[in-house]
């Protein structure tokens, strides 16, 4: 497995933050109460057992605490659907489908900011590499893995310049 593949997997496999878990639990609580009030859930059903069952059904994990970053949007979309917010659920699902690419772009932006001490206009620098290597007219034409490759190229080139003692060029 390449370094880029490990980075892609690492971002997706990271655990959910406490804030993300709290958001999902609160959303699950609202969905549970809505279904309970409508009679779709019996009085004997316990919230925690129901929530764990829904998470298992949705992403095949035993509960929200076992979820990873790659699961967040899908679980949230599921509870929104149970709340009757179908449009919001679909938008979130569409966003989730683009999430790996968005993460790669975010990391590239961070690396551009970090490289400004040795590379003037790092985004233009990366764009020129993309045009030469991938024949891409713009960053929009690049896939997730290509963006990760560019991020590592930028990082490596900035490190070389720092080691050589070169300033902005």
N, C-alpha and C positions, 0 to 999 in steps of 0.2 A: 504494500500500500504506500503510495507516494505521500510526501509531506502535505501536498495540497489536499489530497483525499482525507488525510487525518484531520486537517483544519476544518474542512467541510463537515466531516462527521462530528468533530468536537463541538462545533457551534450548535448543531442539531441535537446532540446527545447530552448537552448540559442540563442539569436539573432546573426545574422552575424556581423562580425567586419566591420569597415569602409573599410579596405583593401579588404575584400572578396566582399563587395558590389561594390566597384570600379572595381574590376576584372571582375565581372559579367556584369556590365554596359558596360565596354569596349569591352568585348566579344560579347555582344548583339549588340553593335554599328557596329562591324565588320560584324556580320552576317546580320544585316539589310542592310548595304551598299552592301554586296555581292548579296543579294536577290533583292535589288533595281536595281543594275546594270544589273542583268540578266533579269529584267522585271517581276519577280515573285511577286513584290510588286508595287502597283500603286503609282504614284506621289502624290496622295492625302493622302496617309498613313503617319501619324506622327510617329516618332520614339518612343516617350514615350507611346503612345497608343498601338503600336505594341508590345513593350517590355512587357508592363503590360499584354497584351493578351497572349503572349507566356509563361509568368511566370504562369498565371492562368491555362493555358492549361497543363503545365508541372507538377506543384505541387499544384494546386488549391489554390494559394495565389494571392492576388490582385497586387502584385509587389515584386520587389527584397527587398525592405525595410521591407516587412512583412515576408520574409523568415527566416528560422531558420537554425541552424547548420545541422540538418538532411536533409535539402533541397539543400545545397550548391552543392554537387557533382552531383546531379540529374539535377539541372538547368544548371550548367556548361557543363555537358555532352550534354544536349539538344542544347545549342548554338554551341558547337563544331560540333555536327551533322549537324546543319544548315550551318556551314562553310565548310562542306564537309570533315571534319576530323573524319571519321567514326571509324578508328582504335583507335585513341586517345580517342574518346567518349566511346568506348566499354571498354577500359582499365580503364578509370575513373569510369565507372559504376560498373565494377567488384570491384574496390577499395572501392567504396561507399557501396557495399554490405558487406564489411569487416570492415567498419568504426566503428561501435559500439564496436567491439572487440579490434580494434586498440586503441580506446580511453581508454578502460579499462586497457589495457597493459601499456599505457603511464602513467595513474594515478598510477598504481602499481609501475612502475619505479620511479616515483616521491616520492612515499611513502617509497620505499626502500632507496632512497638517504636520506630522512629525518630521517629514523630509524637507520642510521649507528652509531649514537652517543651512542646507547644502545644495538644494535644487530649487532654482527659481521657477515658479509656475509648475509645480509637480503634476498637476492634472493635465496640462498641455503636454508635458513630457510623457506621461503614461498614454495619452491619446495618440501621440506620434508612434509609440511602440505598437499600439493596437492597430494603427493603420498599416504599418510595415509588416507586422507578423500575421495579423488576421484579416487584412484587407477590409477592416471595419470602418465605415464612414463615420460612425459615432459610437459612444459607449453603449447606446441602446441596442446596437447590433451584436453585442457580446453576450455569451452565455456565462453561467455561474462559474464554471471551472476556468474559463479564460480570464475572468475578472480576478480570481484568486491568483492565477499565474502572474498577472500584471502587478498585483499587490506585492507579491514576493520579489518580483524583479525590481520594483521601486525600493523596497526595503533593502535588498542586497546592494543596489547601486548607491543608495544613501550611506549605508555602512562603509562601503569601499571609499567613498569620498571623505567621510569622517576620519577613517583610518589614515588616509593620505594627507589629512589636514587641509583639505580644500574647503573653501567657503562657497557661498551661493555662486552657481555658474549657469 
